[in-house]
Amino acid sequence: MTGGRGVRPAIAATVTLLAVTSVLVGGISAVSAQSGQIVVNSTTVEPDDPYVGESVTVRATVSNFESSSGGVDLKEVTLRSGGRIVAEANNLGTLGPGGSVDVPLSTTFTSTGQKQLSVHVSGRHENGNVVNVEYPVIVTVEERDVRAGLSVGDQTNDTIEVELTNYGNTDLSEVEIVASVNDSEVARKYTADLDPDTNRSVVFDTADLSDQVVQFTATYVVDGETYTSSLSEEIDDESVPGEIQLTSIETTRSAGTVTIQGDAANVGNTDASSVLLTVKETANVSHGSPSGGYFVGRVEASEFATFDVTAQLSGEPTSVPIEVSYIVDGDRVTTTQQVPLDASGTAPVAGGPQSDQGPGSNESSSGGSQLPLPIIGGVLVVVVVGGVGIYRWRQH
């Protein structure tokens, strides 16, 4: 959040402080200028960029010199425009030597432009002398500008961020943002008030709104009046269904069998559950011992789980088919991936998966183990290659 309205010191081109003491002598008013006991140290204007019709507060700090010979009874502090009183504070009490008081004076303006104002302080010293002080204040008034806009920020598979920005010079209060589809409200969010040049964001759940046009409407109040800003956005379904692929595969062969180890990786961005890997039997391949199948369970989006299956071999098969079955988005998916058998013992998946997809249920199972990636090193390859060599020698 950036910007905001604040308080600025009121600065005049020429600052004149005048203390006038009036003394009655023989019934005749004799006025003499002297070092005043009361001064206006400073003024501030809040807000610092007021608009027409907005309440503006000029805060004057009135002080009594420490060197003053006594206290001053503050009779009146007024804010004047062209000699006309536009705000006043009366009977503020006695201000002793070294004391000070902040006096807020509030008014509004009906037109734009630079306003030449002044703060007048009237009081009476405890010795009976009258004290008057004047301090100039300049306020620049602008037209009221109510402007706000909605924009869309980050959007994920299930959420969308909507931002309201206050571009005007007014404060926005009672802010709420409504999401609707076909004129029916689906969600409502609230935010804190917005100062000018600020923004706030809310996040809506869009899991059930894919491929629909959603209208976002912001409602807010300015000076008792209600305003709205709207934006329509089509919610894109950017999800990629979960898909299980076999990766980082290694094969270890011994007499008549092959053990296949690797990762069942979910390359989609939705979860896959009830993942089951099974050696698919052919003329040269059958289930081996200890297991020709492995139940992995749930694999979350962009995650993986390790597996270990064994196949019984006859003849000279060049690959082992692994049937991969899982549930994603409520459907059961079944594919077959070929694991080639080569002399290196390392078997990347070959051939595209053959899919057989059908309706399923929304079941959720857990099983298998989340283990680190298998380590493939030179020693492992040498051992496996040695095993393959012995196997072939015995066949001859």
MARDREN-42537 format. One record per residue (C-alpha): residue in one letter; x, y, z. Coordinates in pm, whole numbers, padded with zeros to 5 digits, always signed. Layout:
BEGIN
AXYZ;...
% end
This chain:
BEGIN
M+00000+00000+00000;T+00143+00340-00100;G+00070+00711-00059;G-00190+00857+00174;R-00305+01192+00306;G-00138+01366+00593;V-00074+01690+00773;R+00142+01962+00627;P+00276+02276+00793;A+00103+02592+00678;I+00372+02811+00518;A+00325+03174+00421;A+00553+03389+00209;T+00573+03641+00491;V+00508+03553+00852;T+00406+03842+01077;L+00378+03804+01452;L+00228+04106+01622;A+00157+04155+01989;V-00037+04467+02073;T-00098+04578+02426;S-00387+04812+02491;V-00370+05016+02811;L-00647+05244+02928;V-00510+05578+03049;G-00759+05828+03179;G-01038+05666+02979;I-00840+05707+02656;S-00712+05393+02479;A-00337+05418+02433;V-00199+05142+02209;S+00169+05056+02227;A+00356+04779+02039;Q+00585+04575+02256;S+00743+04230+02278;G+00438+04003+02299;Q+00401+03735+02561;I+00182+03519+02334;V+00288+03380+01995;V+00158+03129+01741;N+00455+02895+01699;S+00318+02702+01400;T+00010+02579+01221;T-00068+02258+01036;V-00341+02181+00784;E-00519+01844+00775;P-00566+01702+00518;D-00281+01864+00333;D-00467+01854-00002;P-00832+01929+00082;Y-01108+01934-00176;V-01426+02136-00206;G-01676+02044+00064;E-01425+01847+00274;S-01374+01933+00638;V-01035+02101+00686;T-00870+02147+01025;V-00611+02418+01085;R-00431+02336+01409;A-00255+02633+01572;T+00006+02597+01847;V-00020+02896+02082;S+00260+02954+02335;N+00342+03191+02618;F+00706+03297+02644;E+00900+03157+02937;S+01020+03509+02999;S+00663+03631+03033;S+00589+03815+03353;G+00271+03616+03407;G-00012+03408+03266;V-00245+03507+02984;D-00615+03430+02980;L-00691+03311+02623;K-01027+03460+02539;E-01056+03364+02175;V-00871+03195+01888;T-01029+03242+01546;L-00963+03137+01187;R-01045+03417+00944;S-01081+03451+00568;G-01083+03806+00434;G-01169+03937+00778;R-01463+03696+00813;I-01450+03445+01099;V-01487+03091+00961;A-01398+02895+01280;E-01342+02986+01644;A-01255+02852+01987;N-01345+03049+02301;N-01246+03059+02669;L-00939+02835+02645;G-00820+02910+02997;T-00503+03065+03131;L-00170+02991+02964;G+00119+03029+03210;P+00477+03130+03126;G+00643+02859+02912;G+00309+02689+02843;S+00152+02606+02506;V-00175+02472+02369;D-00290+02325+02035;V-00612+02477+01907;P-00797+02296+01622;L-01010+02514+01395;S-01223+02336+01133;T-01401+02472+00828;T-01498+02381+00469;F-01459+02554+00137;T-01711+02593-00143;S-01467+02677-00421;T-01123+02579-00542;G-00806+02784-00534;Q-00552+02923-00291;K-00714+03052+00027;Q-00545+03328+00228;L-00640+03267+00591;S-00514+03389+00926;V-00522+03273+01286;H-00609+03544+01541;V-00541+03503+01913;S-00697+03737+02169;G-00622+03730+02538;R-00564+03930+02852;H-00247+03930+03059;E-00294+03888+03432;N-00178+04246+03472;G-00483+04354+03268;N-00312+04420+02937;V-00486+04298+02617;V-00282+04078+02383;N-00362+04018+02015;V-00161+03793+01777;E-00213+03722+01406;Y-00056+03438+01204;P-00107+03385+00825;V-00213+03049+00679;I-00237+02944+00314;V-00462+02653+00208;T-00496+02525-00151;V-00835+02369-00223;E-00894+02126-00513;E-01202+01986-00684;R-01332+01664-00530;D-01209+01370-00738;V-01372+01034-00667;R-01187+00780-00881;A-01120+00416-00806;G-01056+00112-01022;L-01040-00268-00998;S-00767-00484-01147;V-00682-00854-01146;G-00351-00968-01000;D-00217-01318-00943;Q-00437-01603-01063;T-00375-01967-00971;N-00574-02282-01043;D-00812-02215-00755;T-00780-01845-00662;I-00773-01497-00813;E-00646-01175-00656;V-00856-00861-00711;E-00713-00518-00628;L-00895-00188-00568;T-00689+00130-00620;N-00793+00478-00507;Y-00681+00718-00781;G-00874+01020-00651;N-00822+01267-00367;T-01097+01137-00137;D-01096+00872+00134;L-01291+00554+00052;S-01473+00395+00345;E-01698+00092+00401;V-01523-00086+00113;E-01650-00425-00004;I-01594-00628-00322;V-01856-00872-00452;A-01801-01152-00706;S-02106-01254-00910;V-02186-01486-01200;N-02494-01422-01414;D-02606-01155-01164;S-02590-01406-00874;E-02349-01330-00591;V-02096-01605-00528;A-01862-01435-00277;R-01813-01110-00084;K-01494-00963+00064;Y-01431-00659+00285;T-01124-00434+00310;A-01005-00149+00528;D-01060+00214+00424;L-00846+00348+00140;D-00664+00681+00148;P-00587+00853-00183;D-00311+00685-00387;T-00345+00358-00197;N-00464+00010-00292;R-00583-00308-00124;S-00624-00664-00248;V-00860-00951-00169;V-00842-01313-00286;F-01142-01506-00419;D-01175-01885-00445;T-01235-01979-00810;A-01216-02360-00785;D-01578-02389-00900;L-01573-02100-01147;S-01351-02234-01426;D-01430-02101-01774;Q-01697-01865-01636;V-01713-01486-01659;V-01710-01334-01311;Q-01806-00973-01245;F-01627-00808-00953;T-01798-00499-00811;A-01642-00271-00548;T-01873-00056-00338;Y-01743+00230-00120;V-01863+00547+00053;V-01728+00902+00009;D-01873+01185+00220;G-02190+00984+00282;E-02241+00899-00087;T-02208+00544-00226;Y-02001+00472-00537;T-01917+00155-00732;S-01645+00026-00966;S-01677-00296-01169;L-01460-00537-01364;S-01543-00857-01555;E-01291-01139-01584;E-01306-01483-01742;I-01164-01745-01510;D-00922-01965-01703;D-00875-02327-01605;E-00497-02352-01608;S-00482-02687-01433;V-00288-02976-01586;P-00441-03309-01472;G-00215-03531-01269;E-00022-03780-01480;I+00205-04057-01352;Q+00521-04132-01547;L+00803-04371-01457;T+01139-04194-01428;S+01492-04258-01297;I+01450-04628-01376;E+01718-04890-01304;T+01704-05260-01383;T+01893-05537-01209;R+01890-05877-01380;S+01968-06219-01241;A+01895-06565-01371;G+01546-06551-01518;T+01431-06234-01336;V+01469-05858-01350;T+01410-05609-01069;I+01292-05266-01177;Q+01333-04968-00947;G+01254-04602-01006;D+01020-04315-00937;A+00650-04280-01007;A+00646-03905-01083;N+00336-03689-01105;V+00407-03446-01391;G+00069-03267-01359;N-00046-02998-01116;T-00333-03193-00958;D-00296-03489-00721;A-00314-03851-00831;S-00441-04113-00586;S-00456-04495-00567;V-00144-04524-00782;L-00074-04893-00859;L+00215-05032-01067;T+00191-05386-01203;V+00408-05598-01430;K+00191-05670-01734;E+00222-06032-01846;T+00324-06119-02203;A+00457-06432-02373;N+00805-06364-02231;V+00722-06167-01914;S+00527-06265-01604;H+00497-06161-01242;G+00813-06230-01046;S+00898-06283-00682;P+00874-06121-00433;S+00626-05892-00610;G+00512-05816-00960;G+00309-05516-00836;Y+00362-05214-00614;F+00095-04995-00453;V+00224-04638-00435;G-00093-04466-00309;R-00122-04087-00342;V+00131-03882-00534;E+00076-03507-00495;A+00116-03260-00781;S+00479-03226-00897;E+00593-03492-00648;F+00715-03851-00683;A+00729-04182-00496;T+00976-04468-00537;F+00873-04818-00646;D+01021-05166-00682;V+00875-05448-00892;T+01011-05784-01012;A+00937-05962-01341;Q+00999-06325-01444;L+01162-06353-01789;S+01173-06625-02050;G+01341-06615-02387;E+01503-06282-02479;P+01249-06004-02414;T+01372-05654-02497;S+01139-05471-02259;V+00906-05518-01963;P+00560-05357-01979;I+00454-05183-01656;E+00087-05106-01617;V+00031-04774-01433;S-00314-04721-01284;Y-00431-04417-01083;I-00725-04188-01011;V-00713-03820-01110;D-01000-03570-01096;G-01242-03852-01017;D-01147-04071-01316;R-00947-04393-01323;V-00658-04374-01572;T-00462-04679-01688;T-00149-04660-01904;T+00127-04902-02001;Q+00487-04793-02013;Q+00763-05007-02162;V+01085-05046-01964;P+01358-05149-02211;L+01617-05402-02105;D+01966-05302-02218;A+02315-05405-02125;S+02382-05101-01910;G+02119-05186-01655;T+01981-04831-01672;A+01645-04826-01842;P+01484-04499-01946;V+01119-04530-02034;A+01077-04600-02406;G+00772-04563-02624;G+00477-04340-02544;P+00232-04457-02279;Q-00073-04638-02404;S-00378-04502-02225;D-00700-04667-02131;Q-00911-04416-01940;G-01249-04482-01789;P-01480-04356-01517;G-01371-04408-01162;S-01452-04300-00809;N-01318-04029-00583;E-01127-04265-00358;S-00814-04170-00170;S-00557-04424-00057;S-00214-04405+00091;G+00073-04643+00048;G+00427-04678-00079;S+00714-04475+00059;Q+00844-04132-00019;L+01213-04218-00056;P+01503-04010-00191;L+01595-04041-00557;P+01799-04358-00630;I+02169-04291-00655;I+02309-04383-00997;G+02684-04412-00988;G+02966-04581-01165;V+02985-04861-00908;L+02618-04949-00951;V+02651-04962-01329;V+02958-05186-01312;V+02783-05431-01081;V+02471-05443-01296;V+02671-05484-01616;G+02857-05769-01454;G+02528-05936-01367;V+02407-05908-01723;G+02736-06061-01851;I+02707-06366-01625;Y+02347-06416-01727;R+02433-06420-02097;W+02733-06651-02050;R+02517-06905-01875;Q+02262-06900-02157;H+02538-07010-02392;
% end
